[in-house]
Amino acid sequence: MRPRVWDDVAESFHDSVLSPLDSDKSGILKRIVIASGGPKRRGIDLGCGVGRWIPLLSRHFASVVGVDFSTKCLAVARRKHSRYKNVTFLKCDLGSPALKFRDKFHFVVSCNSLLDGNYNRRRKTLLYLSSLLHSAGVALLIVPSLESFLYTRFLEARGRRALTKRRQISTIEGEIAEKSFLNFAASGVIDVDGEPTKYFLQAEIVDLVQSAGLAVREIFKIEYAWPDVSDSKNSKGASSQPWDWGLVISHKKSGKGRAGAPSKKRPL
């Protein structure tokens, strides 16, 4: 995904881009951050955008770094969060990272920074995350759910005329043009506003995390209210809320971390 996509929405980010942290109905994301913090602990936000996680991270960690590849998003983040003196913002392309740090981080948040349509860039991002994570640290990974994406489109299509003649579908995420279903089914990548965007199956994101030498300690749904994702009238009779996948991950040999011991998967 190209930096200019995020440069174009930097000034309107808060109104045009869903915030998992603010829209999370259960509050689990805030609880994980708080449980992972401490007066001597270091945190980093990979793909920080305009810095939505910064106020929370700044309050619970001794030092925080925000990293993004969008110059304009970083400019907005620096302007909006200049009062947080324990925060530093740096530019880095996570899909081809060159930025190095002397010390490891006890907590890493990666919120929707694996949207790139290219598998190698996604894997490099996770390998970079792994290289930054303290041996006893934990990372919070948030990715778009392919199951939720398809379920939402199914609900939107109910009661409508057949979609066979439609050339595009309008969604909260953007305009989706006609695309080869075989390619979409094989990769989970679809063009949204002309930009290849990745959605993840639950088993797929677990496999990707493990391929980077990391362990999934917990996986759960981050549920949103229907108006945040689709027209609420489409949710009539729905058995589930729309969701992203949330994962708490760590190095495979790490012990119990501040986010709690490895646990059974939360009910999905």
NORGISUL-V70893 format. One line per field, one symbol per residue. phi: phi as a letter, one per 30 degrees, with the letter a starting at -180 (. if undefined). Layout:
BEGIN
phi=???
END
This chain:
BEGIN
phi=.dedededcedcedccbdceddceddiddddddddcdldcccbbcdidhcjdddeddddcbdbbbcbaccddddddddddbddcdccbcbcadddadbdcbdcdcdbbcbchccdedcddddddddddeedcdeeccbbccbbdddededdddddddeicdeddcdcabcbedkdcdebeddddddcicbdchicebcccdeddddeddddciccddabadccbdeddbadddddeidcbddacdcbcbaddcdddcddjdebdddec
END
